[in-house]
Amino acid sequence: MQQAITELGIEAVVTKVSDIAEMERRGIKSVPALAIDGEIRIIGLVPRVSDLKELIMGRTGPFD
């Protein structure tokens, strides 16, 4: 994630959630998972940097 943010030249806050109860509250049933602006966009896979950049810029849908 950090590489995608750096390559795009944007500022972002990345928060890692490791508390099981918090993940369940957010509807995450598989890891890894990624939410952008509170919306879960990826569940259960590790995306390529290029895919992350597309998600961040809002050009693609969820990958799950």
PyMOL Python script that loads the backbone (N, CA, C, O; Angstrom):
from pymol import cmd

cmd.read_pdbstr("""\
ATOM      1  N   MET A   1       0.827  -1.179   0.000  1.00  0.00           N
ATOM      2  CA  MET A   1       0.000   0.000   0.000  1.00  0.00           C
ATOM      3  C   MET A   1       0.872   1.244   0.000  1.00  0.00           C
ATOM      4  O   MET A   1       0.630   2.186  -0.755  1.00  0.00           O
ATOM      5  N   GLN A   2       1.878   1.241   0.843  1.00  0.00           N
ATOM      6  CA  GLN A   2       2.733   2.426   0.934  1.00  0.00           C
ATOM      7  C   GLN A   2       3.407   2.734  -0.396  1.00  0.00           C
ATOM      8  O   GLN A   2       3.550   3.901  -0.760  1.00  0.00           O
ATOM      9  N   GLN A   3       3.820   1.710  -1.119  1.00  0.00           N
ATOM     10  CA  GLN A   3       4.455   1.932  -2.424  1.00  0.00           C
ATOM     11  C   GLN A   3       3.477   2.600  -3.388  1.00  0.00           C
ATOM     12  O   GLN A   3       3.861   3.522  -4.108  1.00  0.00           O
ATOM     13  N   ALA A   4       2.238   2.157  -3.415  1.00  0.00           N
ATOM     14  CA  ALA A   4       1.235   2.753  -4.299  1.00  0.00           C
ATOM     15  C   ALA A   4       0.999   4.212  -3.941  1.00  0.00           C
ATOM     16  O   ALA A   4       0.913   5.060  -4.830  1.00  0.00           O
ATOM     17  N   ILE A   5       0.894   4.514  -2.665  1.00  0.00           N
ATOM     18  CA  ILE A   5       0.678   5.892  -2.210  1.00  0.00           C
ATOM     19  C   ILE A   5       1.854   6.770  -2.617  1.00  0.00           C
ATOM     20  O   ILE A   5       1.665   7.881  -3.113  1.00  0.00           O
ATOM     21  N   THR A   6       3.069   6.266  -2.405  1.00  0.00           N
ATOM     22  CA  THR A   6       4.274   7.028  -2.755  1.00  0.00           C
ATOM     23  C   THR A   6       4.341   7.278  -4.253  1.00  0.00           C
ATOM     24  O   THR A   6       4.619   8.399  -4.680  1.00  0.00           O
ATOM     25  N   GLU A   7       4.089   6.249  -5.059  1.00  0.00           N
ATOM     26  CA  GLU A   7       4.153   6.403  -6.508  1.00  0.00           C
ATOM     27  C   GLU A   7       3.103   7.378  -7.032  1.00  0.00           C
ATOM     28  O   GLU A   7       3.336   8.062  -8.029  1.00  0.00           O
ATOM     29  N   LEU A   8       1.946   7.448  -6.367  1.00  0.00           N
ATOM     30  CA  LEU A   8       0.908   8.384  -6.784  1.00  0.00           C
ATOM     31  C   LEU A   8       1.179   9.800  -6.296  1.00  0.00           C
ATOM     32  O   LEU A   8       0.591  10.760  -6.795  1.00  0.00           O
ATOM     33  N   GLY A   9       2.070   9.925  -5.320  1.00  0.00           N
ATOM     34  CA  GLY A   9       2.408  11.240  -4.788  1.00  0.00           C
ATOM     35  C   GLY A   9       1.277  11.878  -4.002  1.00  0.00           C
ATOM     36  O   GLY A   9       1.099  13.095  -4.042  1.00  0.00           O
ATOM     37  N   ILE A  10       0.513  11.063  -3.289  1.00  0.00           N
ATOM     38  CA  ILE A  10      -0.595  11.577  -2.496  1.00  0.00           C
ATOM     39  C   ILE A  10      -0.327  11.379  -1.012  1.00  0.00           C
ATOM     40  O   ILE A  10       0.544  10.603  -0.619  1.00  0.00           O
ATOM     41  N   GLU A  11      -1.092  12.096  -0.197  1.00  0.00           N
ATOM     42  CA  GLU A  11      -1.019  11.897   1.242  1.00  0.00           C
ATOM     43  C   GLU A  11      -2.183  11.002   1.644  1.00  0.00           C
ATOM     44  O   GLU A  11      -3.306  11.179   1.171  1.00  0.00           O
ATOM     45  N   ALA A  12      -1.911  10.051   2.508  1.00  0.00           N
ATOM     46  CA  ALA A  12      -2.952   9.139   2.973  1.00  0.00           C
ATOM     47  C   ALA A  12      -2.602   8.634   4.361  1.00  0.00           C
ATOM     48  O   ALA A  12      -1.433   8.558   4.736  1.00  0.00           O
ATOM     49  N   VAL A  13      -3.621   8.295   5.104  1.00  0.00           N
ATOM     50  CA  VAL A  13      -3.446   7.673   6.407  1.00  0.00           C
ATOM     51  C   VAL A  13      -3.787   6.199   6.244  1.00  0.00           C
ATOM     52  O   VAL A  13      -4.889   5.849   5.821  1.00  0.00           O
ATOM     53  N   VAL A  14      -2.833   5.338   6.585  1.00  0.00           N
ATOM     54  CA  VAL A  14      -3.030   3.894   6.494  1.00  0.00           C
ATOM     55  C   VAL A  14      -3.115   3.356   7.915  1.00  0.00           C
ATOM     56  O   VAL A  14      -2.223   3.583   8.732  1.00  0.00           O
ATOM     57  N   THR A  15      -4.187   2.648   8.196  1.00  0.00           N
ATOM     58  CA  THR A  15      -4.396   2.092   9.529  1.00  0.00           C
ATOM     59  C   THR A  15      -4.511   0.581   9.418  1.00  0.00           C
ATOM     60  O   THR A  15      -5.324   0.069   8.649  1.00  0.00           O
ATOM     61  N   LYS A  16      -3.703  -0.125  10.179  1.00  0.00           N
ATOM     62  CA  LYS A  16      -3.763  -1.585  10.200  1.00  0.00           C
ATOM     63  C   LYS A  16      -4.672  -2.006  11.348  1.00  0.00           C
ATOM     64  O   LYS A  16      -4.462  -1.614  12.496  1.00  0.00           O
ATOM     65  N   VAL A  17      -5.674  -2.798  11.030  1.00  0.00           N
ATOM     66  CA  VAL A  17      -6.594  -3.309  12.043  1.00  0.00           C
ATOM     67  C   VAL A  17      -6.255  -4.770  12.265  1.00  0.00           C
ATOM     68  O   VAL A  17      -6.337  -5.578  11.340  1.00  0.00           O
ATOM     69  N   SER A  18      -5.872  -5.113  13.487  1.00  0.00           N
ATOM     70  CA  SER A  18      -5.529  -6.499  13.792  1.00  0.00           C
ATOM     71  C   SER A  18      -6.423  -7.106  14.871  1.00  0.00           C
ATOM     72  O   SER A  18      -6.281  -8.281  15.210  1.00  0.00           O
ATOM     73  N   ASP A  19      -7.334  -6.312  15.405  1.00  0.00           N
ATOM     74  CA  ASP A  19      -8.259  -6.789  16.424  1.00  0.00           C
ATOM     75  C   ASP A  19      -9.399  -7.565  15.751  1.00  0.00           C
ATOM     76  O   ASP A  19     -10.122  -7.019  14.918  1.00  0.00           O
ATOM     77  N   ILE A  20      -9.550  -8.833  16.118  1.00  0.00           N
ATOM     78  CA  ILE A  20     -10.547  -9.709  15.492  1.00  0.00           C
ATOM     79  C   ILE A  20     -11.956  -9.134  15.637  1.00  0.00           C
ATOM     80  O   ILE A  20     -12.728  -9.154  14.678  1.00  0.00           O
ATOM     81  N   ALA A  21     -12.300  -8.627  16.810  1.00  0.00           N
ATOM     82  CA  ALA A  21     -13.637  -8.073  17.026  1.00  0.00           C
ATOM     83  C   ALA A  21     -13.885  -6.878  16.107  1.00  0.00           C
ATOM     84  O   ALA A  21     -14.982  -6.724  15.571  1.00  0.00           O
ATOM     85  N   GLU A  22     -12.887  -6.048  15.927  1.00  0.00           N
ATOM     86  CA  GLU A  22     -13.021  -4.888  15.040  1.00  0.00           C
ATOM     87  C   GLU A  22     -13.188  -5.337  13.593  1.00  0.00           C
ATOM     88  O   GLU A  22     -13.996  -4.768  12.859  1.00  0.00           O
ATOM     89  N   MET A  23     -12.437  -6.345  13.178  1.00  0.00           N
ATOM     90  CA  MET A  23     -12.581  -6.860  11.817  1.00  0.00           C
ATOM     91  C   MET A  23     -13.979  -7.417  11.602  1.00  0.00           C
ATOM     92  O   MET A  23     -14.586  -7.172  10.560  1.00  0.00           O
ATOM     93  N   GLU A  24     -14.499  -8.163  12.572  1.00  0.00           N
ATOM     94  CA  GLU A  24     -15.854  -8.700  12.470  1.00  0.00           C
ATOM     95  C   GLU A  24     -16.879  -7.576  12.398  1.00  0.00           C
ATOM     96  O   GLU A  24     -17.837  -7.659  11.629  1.00  0.00           O
ATOM     97  N   ARG A  25     -16.689  -6.531  13.187  1.00  0.00           N
ATOM     98  CA  ARG A  25     -17.603  -5.390  13.179  1.00  0.00           C
ATOM     99  C   ARG A  25     -17.632  -4.731  11.803  1.00  0.00           C
ATOM    100  O   ARG A  25     -18.675  -4.249  11.364  1.00  0.00           O
ATOM    101  N   ARG A  26     -16.487  -4.712  11.127  1.00  0.00           N
ATOM    102  CA  ARG A  26     -16.397  -4.108   9.797  1.00  0.00           C
ATOM    103  C   ARG A  26     -16.825  -5.062   8.685  1.00  0.00           C
ATOM    104  O   ARG A  26     -16.845  -4.673   7.517  1.00  0.00           O
ATOM    105  N   GLY A  27     -17.165  -6.295   9.026  1.00  0.00           N
ATOM    106  CA  GLY A  27     -17.626  -7.262   8.038  1.00  0.00           C
ATOM    107  C   GLY A  27     -16.514  -7.996   7.320  1.00  0.00           C
ATOM    108  O   GLY A  27     -16.746  -8.593   6.268  1.00  0.00           O
ATOM    109  N   ILE A  28     -15.314  -7.963   7.867  1.00  0.00           N
ATOM    110  CA  ILE A  28     -14.174  -8.644   7.255  1.00  0.00           C
ATOM    111  C   ILE A  28     -14.134 -10.076   7.762  1.00  0.00           C
ATOM    112  O   ILE A  28     -13.972 -10.316   8.959  1.00  0.00           O
ATOM    113  N   LYS A  29     -14.284 -11.032   6.841  1.00  0.00           N
ATOM    114  CA  LYS A  29     -14.298 -12.441   7.217  1.00  0.00           C
ATOM    115  C   LYS A  29     -13.065 -13.182   6.737  1.00  0.00           C
ATOM    116  O   LYS A  29     -12.878 -14.353   7.068  1.00  0.00           O
ATOM    117  N   SER A  30     -12.222 -12.515   5.962  1.00  0.00           N
ATOM    118  CA  SER A  30     -11.004 -13.118   5.439  1.00  0.00           C
ATOM    119  C   SER A  30      -9.936 -12.032   5.343  1.00  0.00           C
ATOM    120  O   SER A  30     -10.245 -10.862   5.118  1.00  0.00           O
ATOM    121  N   VAL A  31      -8.704 -12.423   5.512  1.00  0.00           N
ATOM    122  CA  VAL A  31      -7.598 -11.469   5.396  1.00  0.00           C
ATOM    123  C   VAL A  31      -6.657 -11.934   4.303  1.00  0.00           C
ATOM    124  O   VAL A  31      -6.615 -13.129   4.010  1.00  0.00           O
ATOM    125  N   PRO A  32      -5.911 -11.049   3.698  1.00  0.00           N
ATOM    126  CA  PRO A  32      -5.915  -9.613   3.960  1.00  0.00           C
ATOM    127  C   PRO A  32      -7.173  -8.962   3.398  1.00  0.00           C
ATOM    128  O   PRO A  32      -7.873  -9.529   2.559  1.00  0.00           O
ATOM    129  N   ALA A  33      -7.435  -7.763   3.885  1.00  0.00           N
ATOM    130  CA  ALA A  33      -8.562  -6.977   3.394  1.00  0.00           C
ATOM    131  C   ALA A  33      -8.122  -5.524   3.312  1.00  0.00           C
ATOM    132  O   ALA A  33      -7.210  -5.093   4.017  1.00  0.00           O
ATOM    133  N   LEU A  34      -8.781  -4.785   2.448  1.00  0.00           N
ATOM    134  CA  LEU A  34      -8.456  -3.371   2.265  1.00  0.00           C
ATOM    135  C   LEU A  34      -9.733  -2.572   2.158  1.00  0.00           C
ATOM    136  O   LEU A  34     -10.624  -2.905   1.377  1.00  0.00           O
ATOM    137  N   ALA A  35      -9.819  -1.514   2.947  1.00  0.00           N
ATOM    138  CA  ALA A  35     -10.940  -0.573   2.845  1.00  0.00           C
ATOM    139  C   ALA A  35     -10.360   0.776   2.435  1.00  0.00           C
ATOM    140  O   ALA A  35      -9.299   1.178   2.912  1.00  0.00           O
ATOM    141  N   ILE A  36     -11.058   1.460   1.555  1.00  0.00           N
ATOM    142  CA  ILE A  36     -10.678   2.806   1.140  1.00  0.00           C
ATOM    143  C   ILE A  36     -11.847   3.710   1.480  1.00  0.00           C
ATOM    144  O   ILE A  36     -12.971   3.487   1.029  1.00  0.00           O
ATOM    145  N   ASP A  37     -11.573   4.734   2.280  1.00  0.00           N
ATOM    146  CA  ASP A  37     -12.616   5.650   2.757  1.00  0.00           C
ATOM    147  C   ASP A  37     -13.755   4.887   3.426  1.00  0.00           C
ATOM    148  O   ASP A  37     -14.924   5.232   3.253  1.00  0.00           O
ATOM    149  N   GLY A  38     -13.410   3.845   4.194  1.00  0.00           N
ATOM    150  CA  GLY A  38     -14.385   3.089   4.958  1.00  0.00           C
ATOM    151  C   GLY A  38     -15.115   2.010   4.187  1.00  0.00           C
ATOM    152  O   GLY A  38     -15.868   1.239   4.781  1.00  0.00           O
ATOM    153  N   GLU A  39     -14.916   1.932   2.888  1.00  0.00           N
ATOM    154  CA  GLU A  39     -15.581   0.928   2.061  1.00  0.00           C
ATOM    155  C   GLU A  39     -14.615  -0.217   1.782  1.00  0.00           C
ATOM    156  O   GLU A  39     -13.519   0.003   1.265  1.00  0.00           O
ATOM    157  N   ILE A  40     -15.019  -1.438   2.123  1.00  0.00           N
ATOM    158  CA  ILE A  40     -14.170  -2.601   1.875  1.00  0.00           C
ATOM    159  C   ILE A  40     -14.080  -2.812   0.375  1.00  0.00           C
ATOM    160  O   ILE A  40     -15.098  -2.952  -0.303  1.00  0.00           O
ATOM    161  N   ARG A  41     -12.867  -2.836  -0.137  1.00  0.00           N
ATOM    162  CA  ARG A  41     -12.639  -2.957  -1.575  1.00  0.00           C
ATOM    163  C   ARG A  41     -11.977  -4.272  -1.966  1.00  0.00           C
ATOM    164  O   ARG A  41     -12.186  -4.757  -3.078  1.00  0.00           O
ATOM    165  N   ILE A  42     -11.178  -4.861  -1.068  1.00  0.00           N
ATOM    166  CA  ILE A  42     -10.485  -6.110  -1.357  1.00  0.00           C
ATOM    167  C   ILE A  42     -10.592  -7.013  -0.137  1.00  0.00           C
ATOM    168  O   ILE A  42     -10.401  -6.569   0.995  1.00  0.00           O
ATOM    169  N   ILE A  43     -10.897  -8.274  -0.376  1.00  0.00           N
ATOM    170  CA  ILE A  43     -10.923  -9.274   0.694  1.00  0.00           C
ATOM    171  C   ILE A  43     -10.261 -10.544   0.176  1.00  0.00           C
ATOM    172  O   ILE A  43     -10.603 -11.040  -0.897  1.00  0.00           O
ATOM    173  N   GLY A  44      -9.315 -11.063   0.945  1.00  0.00           N
ATOM    174  CA  GLY A  44      -8.760 -12.379   0.689  1.00  0.00           C
ATOM    175  C   GLY A  44      -7.690 -12.492  -0.380  1.00  0.00           C
ATOM    176  O   GLY A  44      -7.354 -13.601  -0.796  1.00  0.00           O
ATOM    177  N   LEU A  45      -7.144 -11.367  -0.836  1.00  0.00           N
ATOM    178  CA  LEU A  45      -6.036 -11.461  -1.783  1.00  0.00           C
ATOM    179  C   LEU A  45      -5.087 -10.286  -1.623  1.00  0.00           C
ATOM    180  O   LEU A  45      -5.443  -9.234  -1.091  1.00  0.00           O
ATOM    181  N   VAL A  46      -3.874 -10.499  -2.098  1.00  0.00           N
ATOM    182  CA  VAL A  46      -2.864  -9.444  -2.064  1.00  0.00           C
ATOM    183  C   VAL A  46      -2.790  -8.842  -3.465  1.00  0.00           C
ATOM    184  O   VAL A  46      -2.335  -9.499  -4.400  1.00  0.00           O
ATOM    185  N   PRO A  47      -3.237  -7.597  -3.611  1.00  0.00           N
ATOM    186  CA  PRO A  47      -3.262  -6.985  -4.940  1.00  0.00           C
ATOM    187  C   PRO A  47      -1.881  -6.521  -5.387  1.00  0.00           C
ATOM    188  O   PRO A  47      -0.990  -6.292  -4.570  1.00  0.00           O
ATOM    189  N   ARG A  48      -1.726  -6.390  -6.694  1.00  0.00           N
ATOM    190  CA  ARG A  48      -0.507  -5.797  -7.244  1.00  0.00           C
ATOM    191  C   ARG A  48      -0.533  -4.301  -6.961  1.00  0.00           C
ATOM    192  O   ARG A  48      -1.595  -3.717  -6.745  1.00  0.00           O
ATOM    193  N   VAL A  49       0.638  -3.691  -6.963  1.00  0.00           N
ATOM    194  CA  VAL A  49       0.735  -2.247  -6.736  1.00  0.00           C
ATOM    195  C   VAL A  49      -0.092  -1.501  -7.779  1.00  0.00           C
ATOM    196  O   VAL A  49      -0.763  -0.521  -7.456  1.00  0.00           O
ATOM    197  N   SER A  50      -0.048  -1.962  -9.028  1.00  0.00           N
ATOM    198  CA  SER A  50      -0.817  -1.296 -10.089  1.00  0.00           C
ATOM    199  C   SER A  50      -2.321  -1.347  -9.793  1.00  0.00           C
ATOM    200  O   SER A  50      -3.037  -0.382 -10.060  1.00  0.00           O
ATOM    201  N   ASP A  51      -2.802  -2.469  -9.244  1.00  0.00           N
ATOM    202  CA  ASP A  51      -4.218  -2.576  -8.885  1.00  0.00           C
ATOM    203  C   ASP A  51      -4.567  -1.632  -7.737  1.00  0.00           C
ATOM    204  O   ASP A  51      -5.626  -1.004  -7.740  1.00  0.00           O
ATOM    205  N   LEU A  52      -3.676  -1.538  -6.765  1.00  0.00           N
ATOM    206  CA  LEU A  52      -3.897  -0.611  -5.651  1.00  0.00           C
ATOM    207  C   LEU A  52      -3.995   0.826  -6.150  1.00  0.00           C
ATOM    208  O   LEU A  52      -4.857   1.587  -5.712  1.00  0.00           O
ATOM    209  N   LYS A  53      -3.112   1.186  -7.061  1.00  0.00           N
ATOM    210  CA  LYS A  53      -3.122   2.550  -7.595  1.00  0.00           C
ATOM    211  C   LYS A  53      -4.438   2.831  -8.311  1.00  0.00           C
ATOM    212  O   LYS A  53      -4.989   3.925  -8.185  1.00  0.00           O
ATOM    213  N   GLU A  54      -4.940   1.866  -9.055  1.00  0.00           N
ATOM    214  CA  GLU A  54      -6.222   2.028  -9.743  1.00  0.00           C
ATOM    215  C   GLU A  54      -7.362   2.190  -8.733  1.00  0.00           C
ATOM    216  O   GLU A  54      -8.233   3.041  -8.911  1.00  0.00           O
ATOM    217  N   LEU A  55      -7.357   1.383  -7.685  1.00  0.00           N
ATOM    218  CA  LEU A  55      -8.385   1.499  -6.645  1.00  0.00           C
ATOM    219  C   LEU A  55      -8.336   2.858  -5.966  1.00  0.00           C
ATOM    220  O   LEU A  55      -9.368   3.502  -5.777  1.00  0.00           O
ATOM    221  N   ILE A  56      -7.151   3.288  -5.605  1.00  0.00           N
ATOM    222  CA  ILE A  56      -6.986   4.563  -4.914  1.00  0.00           C
ATOM    223  C   ILE A  56      -7.497   5.712  -5.787  1.00  0.00           C
ATOM    224  O   ILE A  56      -8.126   6.645  -5.288  1.00  0.00           O
ATOM    225  N   MET A  57      -7.230   5.639  -7.061  1.00  0.00           N
ATOM    226  CA  MET A  57      -7.644   6.712  -7.976  1.00  0.00           C
ATOM    227  C   MET A  57      -9.104   6.551  -8.398  1.00  0.00           C
ATOM    228  O   MET A  57      -9.630   7.387  -9.132  1.00  0.00           O
ATOM    229  N   GLY A  58      -9.761   5.483  -7.940  1.00  0.00           N
ATOM    230  CA  GLY A  58     -11.180   5.307  -8.204  1.00  0.00           C
ATOM    231  C   GLY A  58     -11.514   4.802  -9.589  1.00  0.00           C
ATOM    232  O   GLY A  58     -12.619   5.034 -10.079  1.00  0.00           O
ATOM    233  N   ARG A  59     -10.592   4.122 -10.226  1.00  0.00           N
ATOM    234  CA  ARG A  59     -10.805   3.678 -11.605  1.00  0.00           C
ATOM    235  C   ARG A  59     -11.290   2.245 -11.735  1.00  0.00           C
ATOM    236  O   ARG A  59     -11.654   1.821 -12.831  1.00  0.00           O
ATOM    237  N   THR A  60     -11.304   1.487 -10.644  1.00  0.00           N
ATOM    238  CA  THR A  60     -11.741   0.094 -10.746  1.00  0.00           C
ATOM    239  C   THR A  60     -12.686  -0.239  -9.605  1.00  0.00           C
ATOM    240  O   THR A  60     -12.785   0.491  -8.619  1.00  0.00           O
ATOM    241  N   GLY A  61     -13.366  -1.342  -9.759  1.00  0.00           N
ATOM    242  CA  GLY A  61     -14.275  -1.825  -8.722  1.00  0.00           C
ATOM    243  C   GLY A  61     -13.554  -2.712  -7.736  1.00  0.00           C
ATOM    244  O   GLY A  61     -12.336  -2.875  -7.801  1.00  0.00           O
ATOM    245  N   PRO A  62     -14.318  -3.285  -6.820  1.00  0.00           N
ATOM    246  CA  PRO A  62     -13.697  -4.162  -5.810  1.00  0.00           C
ATOM    247  C   PRO A  62     -13.154  -5.451  -6.424  1.00  0.00           C
ATOM    248  O   PRO A  62     -13.650  -5.930  -7.443  1.00  0.00           O
ATOM    249  N   PHE A  63     -12.129  -5.997  -5.785  1.00  0.00           N
ATOM    250  CA  PHE A  63     -11.542  -7.279  -6.164  1.00  0.00           C
ATOM    251  C   PHE A  63     -11.833  -8.257  -5.043  1.00  0.00           C
ATOM    252  O   PHE A  63     -11.071  -8.301  -4.076  1.00  0.00           O
ATOM    253  N   ASP A  64     -12.883  -9.036  -5.122  1.00  0.00           N
ATOM    254  CA  ASP A  64     -13.102 -10.028  -4.057  1.00  0.00           C
ATOM    255  C   ASP A  64     -13.710 -11.278  -4.565  1.00  0.00           C
ATOM    256  O   ASP A  64     -13.954 -12.204  -3.792  1.00  0.00           O
TER     257      ASP A  64
END
""", "prot")
cmd.dss("prot")
cmd.show_as("cartoon", "prot")
cmd.util.cbc("prot")
cmd.orient("prot")
